[in-house]
Amino acid sequence: MDYQQVRKAAFTVTGIRKVTPDGGVLWDIIKSDGSKARLEALSGKVCDIGLCFGFDAAVGNDYLAGVEGVSLEGFTCYAYPATTFLLFDVKGKISDGVLSKAWESVKKKGLPTGHTPSALPTLERYRVWSETADQCHVEIMIPLA
């Protein structure tokens, strides 16, 4: 899988954080309960970022879905320091499980030689997610130590 190394200045992500069986469950919850629409209306931005703080099969996935660059009362705000990421660009059919296959590949193969993950949460940026068109474009960004 192709990747590139990118450096980002310090930034914040504000949104809804919950522990669920997997990250996708949180997206379903915030779409159906109106909190995604509320976050987008208050921030003026598209809720297109997911942060994974960790997964434990017994507990679930600690995940935050949100927007970059704002802080809003009533929402969780996470501040990243300036960080270097490995960015994996994932494009394809949702029905083919392209995103989960990409994550499986990263977990199975590990990071490319010479790269060590940091303890910061991983980031997914959903550039395109269209269930109607069965297409997605997601950037998986793994912070480096």
N, C-alpha and C positions, 0 to 999 in steps of 0.2 A: 504494500500500500504506500502510495506517495505521501510525502510530508514536507513541510518546510518549518524552519525555525523562525519565530516572530517575537519581537520584543514589544511589550505594551507598557506605557507609563501607568502609574497608579490610577485605579478607577474603582467605581462602586457599582454594585448590582443591588437593586431594590425589588422585593417581590414577596411571594408567599412561600414559606418554608414549612415542610411537613415530612414525617417519616411514613413512607408507603411501601407496599411490596416491591414496586419498581418506579422509576422516574415517570414513566408514561401514565401511571395512575394519577399522579398529581396534576398533570396537564388535563386529564379528563375531569377531575374535580373542579379545577378553577374555571374551566370552560362552562361547566354545567351550573355552578353556583353563582356565576356572575362576577367573581372576584378578578378574573382576567380582564374583562371588559372595564371594570371599575379602575383597575390599575392603569390600563391604557388611557382611559379618559382623564384621570388625574395627572398622569405623567406626560401626556401628549406623545407617547412613544409606543411602538409595538412590543408586546411582551414576547420576546423571541430568544431568551437566554435561559439555559438550565445549568445550575451548579450542582455537582454531586459531591457531597461532603464525605460519603462513605457508604458502603453497603455491608450489611450483616444479615445472613440468611435467616437468623433467628429473630431479628428486629425489623429489618427492611432497609430501604434506601432513604438516607437523609438528603433531601433534594430541595432546591429553591428554584422556582420559576419566576423570572422577572425581567426588568428593563435596566439598561446601563445608564449611568450618569446622573441619576436623580436620587433624592432622599425624600421619602414621604411618610408622614405620621400614620401609624397603624400598619405599616408594612415592615418586614425585616430588611435591614440593609447590611450588606457584606462589602468590606473594603479590601480590595486586592492591593498589595504593594506593587511597585514596578516589577514586572515579571517577564521572564522568557518562557515561551510556550512552544511545544511541538504541535503544529496544526495539521490535522488530517482532514482532507476535503472529501466528504462522502456525498455521492450523488447516485440516484437510481430510483427503483420502484419500491414504494413502501411495502407492497404486498410480497416482495421478494425478501423482506427482512434486512434490507441493505444496512440500516443503522446498527441493528443488533449483530449482524455479521462483522461489521467493521470493529465494533467493541470486542467481539470474540477474538478477532485476529490480533488486536492490540494486546489483549490479555494473554493469549496463547504464545505469541512470539516475543512479547515484551517490547520495551522501547529499543530503538536502534542503538547499536554500540556507541558508548560514550555519552549516553543521555541517562540521567537519573531523575525520577519523578520527585517533586517536592511534596510536602504535606498539605499544600494548598488544595482546595477543591478543583476538580476538573470542570471544564466549561463546555457546553454545547450551545452553538449559535445556530438557530433554525432559520436559515436564509429563505428556504422554501419548504413548506409542508402542506401539500395539497392532496388530501385523501380522495377528492373527486377526480383529479388527474392522475392519482397514484404515483406521484413524484415527490422526491425530497432532495434538498441540498442542505446538508448539515456540516458545520465545522466542529470537529472534536478538537479541543485545545487542552493539552496536558501540560500543567506547569512543571518547570524543571527546577531542580535544586541548584 
